Amino acid sequence: MSKIKVGIVGAGFVSHIHLTAYRENREYFEVVGVCAAHIENAEKLARRYGIEKVFEDFERLASSKDIDVVDVCVPTNVHDQVILAACKNGKHIICEKPLTGYFGEDEPNVEKVGEICKEHMYKKLLEKLEKIDEAVKSSGIKFMYAENFVYAPAVNKAKRLISASNAPIMELRAEESHSGSHATYSRKWRTAGGGSLLRMGSHPIGAVIHLKHFEGKLRYGKPIHVKSVFAEVGQLTKLESVRNFGKPCMVTDWFDVEDWSCAVLTFEDGSKAIVMSNDISLGGVKNLLQINTANGMIYCNMTPNNMMVAYTPNPDTWKDEYIAEKIETKAGWTFPSPDEDWVRGYPQEMRDFALCLLEGKEPESDFELAKETVKVIYAAYLSAEKGVRVDLL
């Protein structure tokens, strides 16, 4: 079988996760090229993973005859350019979350983009989505949205339980939180497109939307979409009491983005979802999903979970052995993850994408999910600014 030739754009944190997932699916994929904003980072990644070719920029990577799929692993403010270049060259796309955002492109002299009117942001986002939608559909390529929550084993088992029970989903509760991103681009709206609501909230929001799409297809033959959203956001590390505390144990150097968010989604059938995302949660990444149906309750504790627990009074006991993402110390009780990538669905995600390309099936996590997720998030920003419920356009 001819392998799918992948070109990765970006050499940061998520590119390593994707490369590990490709290795788990080596019978399907071969990563043949990489590029990054700083070529030395691309060269370093290529040496580490044995990637044959380093491209000077994403335009050259996307136009290469040796590439079948462009994997978008760059900061969100570059997504549009890479996606449009891939479409122009007829290359399939794997795109990390979130799909896109507003980055103050039309306001180059504004230092704090996060203070721009959210109604303006929402309008510009919708225009951008329309442009990307046209490019993707006219090119005839497959767009695979890398939302790993969709592929997490716990979420897939939950879908089987929902299907078996045939019970309606009344309420969903979901969260991704930790103590702050290590990535410098995340500090500013101009490069990140938002704070915790966009950067982390895209995971749980994507998951609850996917589950209602899934339920709708089972029950009515078509997805159940989000009708409206009500939200609050905050900059809790900027509170005077926190600033005067001394040295908090989480990231505090946010420039113009939120570090806390909560959104309430109302779906077309009247069901609800509550989604929380924040950068003030200690103890490692929380990837959680709760599903309340008419005859059951399902908890998906992706991370942390009690598959394995460990204790040591000394933070150096486990040396360099990995415990869990974003954990502040290895001392005390911890929840070591035997295979964190598998628990969070990354290898399964790439296998699904391979089957999409080889067998012509549609991805479980698709372009429509990518669009609806980011529309909900920016409607949530508008809601938080105005203090009102916002209907999706």
C-alpha positions as a Markdown table, in Angstrom:
| # | Residue | x | y | z |
|---|---|---|---|---|
| 1 | Met | 0.0 | 0.0 | 0.0 |
| 2 | Ser | 1.3 | 3.4 | -0.9 |
| 3 | Lys | 1.8 | 5.5 | 2.2 |
| 4 | Ile | 0.2 | 9.0 | 2.7 |
| 5 | Lys | 3.0 | 11.6 | 2.4 |
| 6 | Val | 2.7 | 14.3 | 5.1 |
| 7 | Gly | 4.2 | 17.7 | 5.3 |
| 8 | Ile | 4.1 | 19.3 | 8.8 |
| 9 | Val | 3.9 | 23.1 | 9.1 |
| 10 | Gly | 5.2 | 24.1 | 12.5 |
| 11 | Ala | 7.8 | 22.7 | 14.9 |
| 12 | Gly | 6.3 | 23.4 | 18.3 |
| 13 | Phe | 4.6 | 21.4 | 21.1 |
| 14 | Val | 1.8 | 20.0 | 19.1 |
| 15 | Ser | 4.0 | 18.9 | 16.2 |
| 16 | His | 5.7 | 16.4 | 18.5 |
| 17 | Ile | 2.3 | 15.0 | 19.5 |
| 18 | His | 1.3 | 14.6 | 15.9 |
| 19 | Leu | 4.6 | 13.0 | 14.9 |
| 20 | Thr | 4.2 | 10.4 | 17.7 |
| 21 | Ala | 0.7 | 9.7 | 16.4 |
| 22 | Tyr | 2.0 | 9.2 | 12.9 |
| 23 | Arg | 4.6 | 6.7 | 14.2 |
| 24 | Glu | 1.8 | 4.8 | 15.9 |
| 25 | Asn | 0.2 | 4.6 | 12.4 |
| 26 | Arg | 3.3 | 4.1 | 10.4 |
| 27 | Glu | 1.6 | 1.6 | 8.1 |
| 28 | Tyr | -0.4 | 4.5 | 6.7 |
| 29 | Phe | 1.7 | 7.6 | 7.0 |
| 30 | Glu | 5.2 | 8.8 | 6.1 |
| 31 | Val | 6.2 | 12.3 | 7.2 |
| 32 | Val | 8.4 | 13.5 | 4.4 |
| 33 | Gly | 8.7 | 17.3 | 5.1 |
| 34 | Val | 8.6 | 20.0 | 7.6 |
| 35 | Cys | 8.8 | 23.8 | 7.8 |
| 36 | Ala | 8.7 | 26.4 | 10.5 |
| 37 | Ala | 8.9 | 30.2 | 11.0 |
| 38 | His | 12.5 | 29.6 | 12.2 |
| 39 | Ile | 14.2 | 27.2 | 9.9 |
| 40 | Glu | 16.6 | 26.0 | 12.7 |
| 41 | Asn | 13.6 | 24.7 | 14.6 |
| 42 | Ala | 12.4 | 22.8 | 11.5 |
| 43 | Glu | 15.9 | 21.3 | 11.1 |
| 44 | Lys | 16.0 | 20.3 | 14.7 |
| 45 | Leu | 12.6 | 18.5 | 14.4 |
| 46 | Ala | 13.7 | 16.8 | 11.2 |
| 47 | Arg | 16.9 | 15.5 | 12.8 |
| 48 | Arg | 15.0 | 14.2 | 15.8 |
| 49 | Tyr | 12.3 | 12.4 | 13.8 |
| 50 | Gly | 14.3 | 11.4 | 10.7 |
| 51 | Ile | 12.3 | 13.7 | 8.4 |
| 52 | Glu | 13.9 | 13.9 | 5.0 |
| 53 | Lys | 13.2 | 17.4 | 3.8 |
| 54 | Val | 13.1 | 20.8 | 5.4 |
| 55 | Phe | 11.2 | 23.5 | 3.4 |
| 56 | Glu | 11.9 | 27.2 | 3.6 |
| 57 | Asp | 8.3 | 28.1 | 4.0 |
| 58 | Phe | 4.8 | 26.6 | 3.9 |
| 59 | Glu | 4.1 | 27.8 | 0.3 |
| 60 | Arg | 6.9 | 25.6 | -0.9 |
| 61 | Leu | 5.8 | 22.7 | 1.3 |
| 62 | Ala | 2.2 | 23.0 | 0.0 |
| 63 | Ser | 3.3 | 23.1 | -3.6 |
| 64 | Ser | 5.7 | 20.1 | -3.4 |
| 65 | Lys | 4.7 | 17.1 | -5.5 |
| 66 | Asp | 6.0 | 14.9 | -2.7 |
| 67 | Ile | 3.3 | 16.0 | -0.2 |
| 68 | Asp | -0.3 | 14.6 | -0.1 |
| 69 | Val | -1.4 | 16.2 | 3.2 |
| 70 | Val | -0.5 | 19.4 | 4.9 |
| 71 | Asp | -0.6 | 19.2 | 8.7 |
| 72 | Val | -1.3 | 22.6 | 10.2 |
| 73 | Cys | 0.6 | 22.7 | 13.6 |
| 74 | Val | 1.4 | 26.5 | 13.7 |
| 75 | Pro | 0.0 | 29.1 | 16.0 |
| 76 | Thr | -3.7 | 29.9 | 15.2 |
| 77 | Asn | -2.9 | 33.3 | 13.6 |
| 78 | Val | -1.1 | 31.5 | 10.7 |
| 79 | His | -3.8 | 28.9 | 10.1 |
| 80 | Asp | -5.7 | 30.8 | 7.4 |
| 81 | Gln | -2.6 | 31.3 | 5.3 |
| 82 | Val | -1.5 | 27.7 | 5.5 |
| 83 | Ile | -5.1 | 26.4 | 4.8 |
| 84 | Leu | -5.5 | 28.6 | 1.8 |
| 85 | Ala | -2.1 | 27.6 | 0.4 |
| 86 | Ala | -2.9 | 23.9 | 0.8 |
| 87 | Cys | -6.3 | 24.4 | -0.9 |
| 88 | Lys | -4.6 | 26.3 | -3.8 |
| 89 | Asn | -2.3 | 23.4 | -4.3 |
| 90 | Gly | -5.0 | 20.7 | -4.0 |
| 91 | Lys | -3.5 | 19.2 | -0.8 |
| 92 | His | -5.6 | 17.5 | 1.9 |
| 93 | Ile | -5.5 | 19.3 | 5.3 |
| 94 | Ile | -5.1 | 18.1 | 8.9 |
| 95 | Cys | -5.7 | 21.2 | 11.0 |
| 96 | Glu | -5.0 | 21.5 | 14.7 |
| 97 | Lys | -7.6 | 23.3 | 16.8 |
| 98 | Pro | -9.0 | 25.9 | 16.7 |
| 99 | Leu | -9.7 | 26.5 | 13.0 |
| 100 | Thr | -9.0 | 30.2 | 13.1 |
| 101 | Gly | -9.8 | 33.4 | 14.9 |
| 102 | Tyr | -9.6 | 37.2 | 14.9 |
| 103 | Phe | -6.1 | 38.7 | 15.4 |
| 104 | Gly | -6.6 | 42.4 | 14.7 |
| 105 | Glu | -5.5 | 42.1 | 11.1 |
| 106 | Asp | -7.5 | 45.2 | 10.2 |
| 107 | Glu | -6.2 | 47.1 | 13.3 |
| 108 | Pro | -2.4 | 46.9 | 13.0 |
| 109 | Asn | -1.8 | 49.9 | 15.3 |
| 110 | Val | -3.9 | 48.6 | 18.2 |
| 111 | Glu | -1.6 | 47.1 | 20.9 |
| 112 | Lys | -4.2 | 45.3 | 22.9 |
| 113 | Val | -6.3 | 43.5 | 20.3 |
| 114 | Gly | -8.3 | 41.9 | 23.1 |
| 115 | Glu | -9.9 | 45.2 | 23.9 |
| 116 | Ile | -11.4 | 45.6 | 20.4 |
| 117 | Cys | -15.2 | 45.4 | 20.2 |
| 118 | Lys | -16.2 | 41.7 | 20.2 |
| 119 | Glu | -19.1 | 42.4 | 17.8 |
| 120 | His | -16.5 | 43.5 | 15.3 |
| 121 | Met | -14.4 | 40.4 | 16.0 |
| 122 | Tyr | -17.4 | 38.1 | 15.5 |
| 123 | Lys | -18.3 | 39.8 | 12.2 |
| 124 | Lys | -14.7 | 39.5 | 10.9 |
| 125 | Leu | -14.6 | 35.8 | 12.0 |
| 126 | Leu | -17.7 | 35.0 | 10.0 |
| 127 | Glu | -16.2 | 36.6 | 6.9 |
| 128 | Lys | -13.1 | 34.6 | 7.4 |
| 129 | Leu | -15.0 | 31.4 | 7.8 |
| 130 | Glu | -16.9 | 32.0 | 4.6 |
| 131 | Lys | -13.6 | 32.5 | 2.7 |
| 132 | Ile | -12.1 | 29.3 | 4.1 |
| 133 | Asp | -15.3 | 27.4 | 3.5 |
| 134 | Glu | -15.3 | 28.5 | -0.2 |
| 135 | Ala | -11.6 | 27.5 | -0.6 |
| 136 | Val | -12.0 | 24.1 | 1.0 |
| 137 | Lys | -15.1 | 23.2 | -1.0 |
| 138 | Ser | -13.9 | 24.5 | -4.3 |
| 139 | Ser | -10.6 | 22.7 | -4.0 |
| 140 | Gly | -12.3 | 19.3 | -3.5 |
| 141 | Ile | -9.7 | 18.3 | -0.8 |
| 142 | Lys | -10.5 | 16.6 | 2.5 |
| 143 | Phe | -10.4 | 18.8 | 5.6 |
| 144 | Met | -9.7 | 16.8 | 8.8 |
| 145 | Tyr | -10.1 | 18.7 | 12.0 |
| 146 | Ala | -7.7 | 17.5 | 14.7 |
| 147 | Glu | -10.0 | 17.6 | 17.7 |
| 148 | Asn | -8.6 | 14.7 | 19.7 |
| 149 | Phe | -11.5 | 14.8 | 22.3 |
| 150 | Val | -13.7 | 13.3 | 19.5 |
| 151 | Tyr | -11.3 | 10.3 | 19.4 |
| 152 | Ala | -10.6 | 9.7 | 23.1 |
| 153 | Pro | -11.5 | 6.1 | 24.0 |
| 154 | Ala | -13.8 | 7.3 | 26.8 |
| 155 | Val | -15.7 | 9.6 | 24.5 |
| 156 | Asn | -16.1 | 6.8 | 21.9 |
| 157 | Lys | -17.3 | 4.4 | 24.6 |
| 158 | Ala | -19.8 | 7.1 | 25.7 |
| 159 | Lys | -21.1 | 7.3 | 22.2 |
| 160 | Arg | -21.7 | 3.5 | 22.1 |
| 161 | Leu | -23.6 | 3.7 | 25.4 |
| 162 | Ile | -25.7 | 6.6 | 24.1 |
| 163 | Ser | -26.5 | 4.6 | 21.0 |
| 164 | Ala | -27.3 | 1.5 | 22.9 |
| 165 | Ser | -29.7 | 3.3 | 25.3 |
| 166 | Asn | -31.3 | 5.5 | 22.7 |
| 167 | Ala | -31.8 | 8.1 | 25.4 |
| 168 | Pro | -31.8 | 11.8 | 24.7 |
| 169 | Ile | -28.9 | 13.9 | 26.0 |
| 170 | Met | -30.3 | 16.5 | 28.3 |
| 171 | Glu | -27.1 | 18.1 | 29.6 |
| 172 | Leu | -23.4 | 18.0 | 29.0 |
| 173 | Arg | -20.6 | 19.4 | 31.2 |
| 174 | Ala | -17.1 | 19.6 | 29.9 |
| 175 | Glu | -13.8 | 21.2 | 30.9 |
| 176 | Glu | -10.2 | 21.6 | 29.9 |
| 177 | Ser | -8.1 | 23.5 | 32.4 |
| 178 | His | -4.5 | 23.7 | 33.7 |
| 179 | Ser | -2.0 | 26.2 | 35.2 |
| 180 | Gly | -1.1 | 28.1 | 32.0 |
| 181 | Ser | 0.4 | 27.5 | 28.6 |
| 182 | His | 4.1 | 27.4 | 28.1 |
| 183 | Ala | 3.8 | 28.9 | 24.6 |
| 184 | Thr | 4.7 | 32.6 | 24.4 |
| 185 | Tyr | 2.3 | 33.2 | 21.5 |
| 186 | Ser | -0.6 | 32.4 | 23.9 |
| 187 | Arg | -0.1 | 35.6 | 25.9 |
| 188 | Lys | -1.4 | 38.0 | 23.3 |
| 189 | Trp | -4.7 | 38.1 | 21.3 |
| 190 | Arg | -2.8 | 39.2 | 18.2 |
| 191 | Thr | -1.1 | 35.8 | 18.0 |
| 192 | Ala | -3.5 | 33.5 | 19.9 |
| 193 | Gly | -6.9 | 34.9 | 18.9 |
| 194 | Gly | -8.2 | 34.7 | 22.4 |
| 195 | Gly | -7.3 | 33.2 | 25.8 |
| 196 | Ser | -8.4 | 30.2 | 27.7 |
| 197 | Leu | -11.9 | 30.1 | 26.1 |
| 198 | Leu | -10.4 | 29.7 | 22.6 |
| 199 | Arg | -7.1 | 28.0 | 23.2 |
| 200 | Met | -8.4 | 25.3 | 25.6 |
| 201 | Gly | -12.2 | 25.7 | 25.4 |
| 202 | Ser | -12.1 | 24.6 | 21.8 |
| 203 | His | -11.6 | 21.1 | 23.1 |
| 204 | Pro | -14.6 | 20.7 | 25.4 |
| 205 | Ile | -16.8 | 22.9 | 23.2 |
| 206 | Gly | -15.9 | 20.8 | 20.2 |
| 207 | Ala | -16.6 | 17.6 | 22.2 |
| 208 | Val | -20.1 | 18.7 | 23.3 |
| 209 | Ile | -21.0 | 19.9 | 19.8 |
| 210 | His | -19.8 | 16.6 | 18.4 |
| 211 | Leu | -21.9 | 14.6 | 20.8 |
| 212 | Lys | -25.0 | 16.6 | 19.9 |
| 213 | His | -24.2 | 16.1 | 16.2 |
| 214 | Phe | -23.9 | 12.4 | 16.9 |
| 215 | Glu | -27.2 | 12.2 | 18.8 |
| 216 | Gly | -29.0 | 14.2 | 16.1 |
| 217 | Lys | -27.8 | 11.9 | 13.3 |
| 218 | Leu | -29.0 | 8.9 | 15.4 |
| 219 | Arg | -32.4 | 10.4 | 16.3 |
| 220 | Tyr | -33.3 | 12.7 | 13.4 |
| 221 | Gly | -30.8 | 11.9 | 10.6 |
| 222 | Lys | -29.1 | 15.3 | 10.9 |
| 223 | Pro | -26.9 | 17.1 | 13.5 |
| 224 | Ile | -28.3 | 19.1 | 16.4 |
| 225 | His | -26.6 | 22.4 | 16.3 |
| 226 | Val | -25.9 | 25.1 | 18.9 |
| 227 | Lys | -28.7 | 27.7 | 18.9 |
| 228 | Ser | -27.3 | 30.3 | 21.4 |
| 229 | Val | -24.6 | 30.9 | 24.0 |
| 230 | Phe | -24.2 | 32.8 | 27.2 |
| 231 | Ala | -20.8 | 33.3 | 28.7 |
| 232 | Glu | -18.5 | 35.0 | 31.2 |
| 233 | Val | -14.7 | 35.5 | 31.0 |
| 234 | Gly | -12.2 | 36.9 | 33.4 |
| 235 | Gln | -8.6 | 37.7 | 34.1 |
| 236 | Leu | -8.3 | 36.2 | 37.6 |
| 237 | Thr | -4.5 | 36.3 | 37.8 |
| 238 | Lys | -4.8 | 40.1 | 37.4 |
| 239 | Leu | -6.9 | 40.4 | 40.7 |
| 240 | Glu | -5.2 | 42.8 | 43.1 |
| 241 | Ser | -5.1 | 40.1 | 45.8 |
| 242 | Val | -3.3 | 37.7 | 43.4 |
| 243 | Arg | -0.8 | 40.4 | 42.2 |
| 244 | Asn | 0.0 | 41.2 | 45.9 |
| 245 | Phe | 0.3 | 37.5 | 46.9 |
| 246 | Gly | 3.9 | 37.1 | 46.0 |
| 247 | Lys | 4.5 | 34.2 | 43.6 |
| 248 | Pro | 1.4 | 32.3 | 42.4 |
| 249 | Cys | 1.9 | 28.8 | 41.1 |
| 250 | Met | 0.4 | 29.4 | 37.7 |
| 251 | Val | 1.2 | 31.6 | 34.7 |
| 252 | Thr | 0.3 | 35.2 | 35.3 |
| 253 | Asp | 2.0 | 37.2 | 32.5 |
| 254 | Trp | -1.1 | 37.3 | 30.2 |
| 255 | Phe | -1.2 | 40.5 | 28.1 |
| 256 | Asp | -4.7 | 41.0 | 26.8 |
| 257 | Val | -6.3 | 37.6 | 26.9 |
| 258 | Glu | -8.6 | 35.9 | 29.5 |
| 259 | Asp | -7.4 | 33.2 | 31.9 |
| 260 | Trp | -10.9 | 32.0 | 33.0 |
| 261 | Ser | -14.1 | 31.3 | 31.1 |
| 262 | Cys | -17.5 | 29.6 | 31.4 |
| 263 | Ala | -20.0 | 29.2 | 28.6 |
| 264 | Val | -23.5 | 27.9 | 28.6 |
| 265 | Leu | -24.6 | 26.5 | 25.3 |
| 266 | Thr | -28.3 | 25.9 | 24.3 |
| 267 | Phe | -28.9 | 23.5 | 21.4 |
| 268 | Glu | -31.7 | 23.5 | 18.9 |
| 269 | Asp | -33.6 | 20.8 | 20.9 |
| 270 | Gly | -33.4 | 22.8 | 24.1 |
| 271 | Ser | -30.7 | 20.7 | 25.7 |
| 272 | Lys | -27.8 | 22.5 | 27.5 |
| 273 | Ala | -24.0 | 22.3 | 27.9 |
| 274 | Ile | -21.8 | 24.0 | 30.4 |
| 275 | Val | -18.2 | 24.4 | 29.4 |
| 276 | Met | -15.3 | 25.6 | 31.6 |
| 277 | Ser | -11.7 | 26.4 | 30.6 |
| 278 | Asn | -9.1 | 28.2 | 32.7 |
| 279 | Asp | -5.4 | 28.7 | 33.2 |
| 280 | Ile | -5.6 | 28.8 | 37.0 |
| 281 | Ser | -6.1 | 25.1 | 37.8 |
| 282 | Leu | -3.1 | 23.4 | 39.5 |
| 283 | Gly | -2.3 | 19.7 | 39.4 |
| 284 | Gly | -2.0 | 19.0 | 35.7 |
| 285 | Val | -4.4 | 19.1 | 32.7 |
| 286 | Lys | -8.1 | 18.4 | 33.4 |
| 287 | Asn | -9.8 | 16.9 | 30.4 |
| 288 | Leu | -13.3 | 16.1 | 31.7 |
| 289 | Leu | -16.7 | 15.3 | 30.2 |
| 290 | Gln | -20.0 | 14.5 | 31.9 |
| 291 | Ile | -23.1 | 13.4 | 30.0 |
| 292 | Asn | -26.6 | 13.4 | 31.6 |
| 293 | Thr | -29.2 | 11.4 | 29.5 |
| 294 | Ala | -32.8 | 10.6 | 30.2 |
| 295 | Asn | -31.8 | 7.2 | 31.7 |
| 296 | Gly | -28.1 | 7.4 | 32.5 |
| 297 | Met | -25.1 | 9.4 | 33.5 |
| 298 | Ile | -21.6 | 9.1 | 32.0 |
| 299 | Tyr | -18.3 | 10.5 | 33.3 |
| 300 | Cys | -15.4 | 10.6 | 30.9 |
| 301 | Asn | -12.3 | 11.4 | 33.0 |
| 302 | Met | -9.7 | 11.5 | 30.3 |
| 303 | Thr | -7.1 | 13.2 | 32.4 |
| 304 | Pro | -6.5 | 12.9 | 35.3 |
| 305 | Asn | -7.9 | 9.4 | 36.0 |
| 306 | Asn | -7.0 | 6.7 | 38.5 |
| 307 | Met | -5.7 | 4.1 | 36.0 |
| 308 | Met | -2.4 | 4.5 | 37.9 |
| 309 | Val | -1.4 | 6.4 | 41.1 |
| 310 | Ala | 2.0 | 7.0 | 42.6 |
| 311 | Tyr | 3.4 | 8.7 | 45.7 |
| 312 | Thr | 6.7 | 10.1 | 46.7 |
| 313 | Pro | 7.7 | 12.8 | 49.2 |
| 314 | Asn | 10.7 | 13.7 | 47.0 |
| 315 | Pro | 10.1 | 15.5 | 43.7 |
| 316 | Asp | 13.3 | 14.0 | 42.2 |
| 317 | Thr | 12.4 | 10.4 | 42.9 |
| 318 | Trp | 11.0 | 9.7 | 39.5 |
| 319 | Lys | 13.8 | 11.6 | 37.8 |
| 320 | Asp | 13.0 | 12.3 | 34.1 |
| 321 | Glu | 10.2 | 9.8 | 33.8 |
| 322 | Tyr | 7.0 | 11.5 | 32.5 |
| 323 | Ile | 4.1 | 11.7 | 34.8 |
| 324 | Ala | 1.4 | 14.0 | 33.3 |
| 325 | Glu | 1.1 | 17.2 | 31.2 |
| 326 | Lys | 1.4 | 20.5 | 33.0 |
| 327 | Ile | 1.9 | 19.0 | 36.5 |
| 328 | Glu | 3.8 | 21.4 | 38.7 |
| 329 | Thr | 5.6 | 18.9 | 40.9 |
| 330 | Lys | 6.3 | 15.1 | 41.0 |
| 331 | Ala | 6.1 | 15.1 | 44.8 |
| 332 | Gly | 3.1 | 13.8 | 46.7 |
| 333 | Trp | 0.3 | 11.8 | 45.1 |
| 334 | Thr | 0.3 | 11.9 | 41.3 |
| 335 | Phe | -1.6 | 10.2 | 38.4 |
| 336 | Pro | 1.1 | 8.9 | 36.0 |
| 337 | Ser | -0.4 | 8.2 | 32.6 |
| 338 | Pro | 0.9 | 5.0 | 31.0 |
| 339 | Asp | 0.0 | 6.4 | 27.6 |
| 340 | Glu | -1.4 | 9.9 | 27.7 |
| 341 | Asp | -1.6 | 10.3 | 24.0 |
| 342 | Trp | -3.8 | 7.2 | 23.6 |
| 343 | Val | -6.1 | 8.3 | 26.5 |
| 344 | Arg | -6.6 | 11.6 | 24.8 |
| 345 | Gly | -7.2 | 10.1 | 21.3 |
| 346 | Tyr | -4.3 | 11.2 | 19.2 |
| 347 | Pro | -3.3 | 7.9 | 17.5 |
| 348 | Gln | -7.0 | 7.1 | 16.9 |
| 349 | Glu | -7.4 | 10.5 | 15.4 |
| 350 | Met | -4.7 | 9.9 | 12.8 |
| 351 | Arg | -6.0 | 6.4 | 12.0 |
| 352 | Asp | -9.4 | 7.9 | 11.2 |
| 353 | Phe | -7.8 | 10.5 | 9.0 |
| 354 | Ala | -5.8 | 7.7 | 7.2 |
| 355 | Leu | -9.0 | 5.8 | 6.5 |
| 356 | Cys | -10.6 | 9.0 | 5.2 |
| 357 | Leu | -7.9 | 9.4 | 2.6 |
| 358 | Leu | -7.5 | 5.7 | 1.7 |
| 359 | Glu | -11.2 | 4.7 | 1.7 |
| 360 | Gly | -13.0 | 7.9 | 0.9 |
| 361 | Lys | -14.9 | 8.1 | 4.2 |
| 362 | Glu | -15.7 | 11.3 | 6.0 |
| 363 | Pro | -13.7 | 12.1 | 9.2 |
| 364 | Glu | -15.5 | 11.9 | 12.6 |
| 365 | Ser | -14.0 | 15.3 | 13.3 |
| 366 | Asp | -14.8 | 17.4 | 10.2 |
| 367 | Phe | -14.8 | 20.9 | 8.8 |
| 368 | Glu | -18.4 | 21.5 | 10.0 |
| 369 | Leu | -17.3 | 20.8 | 13.6 |
| 370 | Ala | -14.3 | 23.1 | 13.2 |
| 371 | Lys | -16.5 | 26.0 | 11.9 |
| 372 | Glu | -19.3 | 25.6 | 14.5 |
| 373 | Thr | -16.8 | 25.4 | 17.4 |
| 374 | Val | -15.1 | 28.7 | 16.6 |
| 375 | Lys | -18.4 | 30.4 | 15.9 |
| 376 | Val | -19.6 | 29.4 | 19.3 |
| 377 | Ile | -16.5 | 30.6 | 20.9 |
| 378 | Tyr | -16.6 | 34.1 | 19.3 |
| 379 | Ala | -20.3 | 34.3 | 20.1 |
| 380 | Ala | -19.3 | 33.5 | 23.7 |
| 381 | Tyr | -16.8 | 36.4 | 23.6 |
| 382 | Leu | -19.6 | 38.7 | 22.4 |
| 383 | Ser | -21.9 | 37.5 | 25.1 |
| 384 | Ala | -19.4 | 38.0 | 27.8 |
| 385 | Glu | -18.8 | 41.6 | 26.6 |
| 386 | Lys | -22.4 | 42.5 | 26.3 |
| 387 | Gly | -23.8 | 40.5 | 29.2 |
| 388 | Val | -26.5 | 38.9 | 27.1 |
| 389 | Arg | -27.4 | 35.6 | 25.4 |
| 390 | Val | -26.2 | 35.6 | 21.8 |
| 391 | Asp | -27.9 | 33.7 | 19.0 |
| 392 | Leu | -25.6 | 32.1 | 16.5 |
| 393 | Leu | -25.7 | 33.5 | 13.0 |
